[in-house]
Amino acid sequence: MAATEWPAGLLAVPATADSASFVLRRWHQSDVEQLVAAWGDPEVAKWTNPPAPSMEVAKRWIAGWQRRSDTGVALDVVIDVDGKVAGEVGLASFVAQRRAATVGYWTAPWARGQGLASQATHAVARWFLAPGGCAGSALLATCHVENQPAHRVATRAGFVKLGASPSDPQTVVFACRAEIP
Ligand SMILES: CC(C)(COP(=O)(O)OP(=O)(O)OC[C@H]1O[C@@H](n2cnc3c(N)ncnc32)[C@H](O)[C@@H]1OP(=O)(O)O)[C@@H](O)C(=O)NCCC(=O)NCCS
């Protein structure tokens, strides 16, 4: 089923996480320089395949945030620490029939190693799967086999390792199937 068949308007940003250290929110145009910097980070570039970093492309990408959310193409959530973009948790590849999606994440170099990616991914996953949230039935995370920090984030966020992707042995698949604690 096409991503656009996910019910329009169903996706809403969870207001906050259960953590005093960060807030989850939508992208704003004022974040554009931080987005360009993140896309240009070697680790983000290596593992997440972002667009070539430019102000123009980043402005357009942020301008498309509402449309992507409303049409169920993607829900990209900023991990905000004291007003700064510490990272992102993104939902995409929605399969409406199965109420399933895929999650991706990155953190800015200055924000790494503090548990932010794990905690924010856990918060988004819990919201996605909760009956009072998005009522999803399954959330997947796919990581390159060599990207051990990404594996750790998935595990700490409550995902279970399923194993290598049938279509790509270099990709490891993790899943959350029910509401997580
Ligand atoms: C992977 C990434 C999101 C981790 O972000 P983070 O905010 O540092 O993650 P956390 O602080 O929540 O740490 C989660 C776990 O990863 C481990 N970790 C983080 N960086 C690591 C590193 N460079 N090497 C080894 N382990 C690392 C932490 O020790 C922790 O594991 P633990 O529970 O065993 O202590 C971040 O390094 C990043 O943005 N990488 C580039 C983009 C990317 O790879 N995205 C995932 C694509 S699938």
The ligand as a Gaussian input file, in Angstrom:
#p B3LYP/6-31G(d) Opt

LIG

0 1
 C       23.756000       6.407000      16.302000
 C       23.483000       7.720000      16.979000
 C       22.048000       8.166000      16.612000
 C       23.574000       7.512000      18.504000
 O       23.131000       8.712000      19.113000
 P       23.408000       8.979000      20.658000
 O       22.519000      10.125000      21.044000
 O       24.844000       9.092000      20.926000
 O       22.870000       7.619000      21.297000
 P       22.699000       7.308000      22.838000
 O       23.439000       8.315000      23.667000
 O       21.250000       7.127000      23.076000
 O       23.503000       5.940000      22.986000
 C       22.896000       4.726000      22.689000
 C       23.936000       3.641000      22.728000
 O       24.876000       3.795000      21.672000
 C       26.184000       3.757000      22.198000
 N       27.014000       4.601000      21.353000
 C       26.777000       5.873000      20.984000
 N       27.780000       6.305000      20.195000
 C       28.652000       5.274000      20.073000
 C       29.882000       5.088000      19.386000
 N       30.413000       6.055000      18.635000
 N       30.488000       3.892000      19.462000
 C       29.962000       2.896000      20.188000
 N       28.806000       3.014000      20.867000
 C       28.156000       4.190000      20.818000
 C       26.049000       4.263000      23.590000
 O       27.122000       3.867000      24.420000
 C       24.758000       3.599000      23.997000
 O       25.002000       2.228000      24.232000
 P       24.944000       1.579000      25.695000
 O       23.492000       1.505000      26.014000
 O       25.568000       0.263000      25.503000
 O       25.715000       2.503000      26.580000
 C       24.504000       8.832000      16.578000
 O       25.812000       8.346000      16.769000
 C       24.355000       9.283000      15.149000
 O       23.641000      10.242000      14.868000
 N       25.028000       8.583000      14.202000
 C       24.932000       8.946000      12.787000
 C       23.547000       8.665000      12.201000
 C       23.141000       7.218000      12.378000
 O       23.959000       6.305000      12.366000
 N       21.820000       6.998000      12.499000
 C       21.242000       5.667000      12.596000
 C       20.955000       5.143000      11.234000
 S       20.194000       3.520000      11.304000

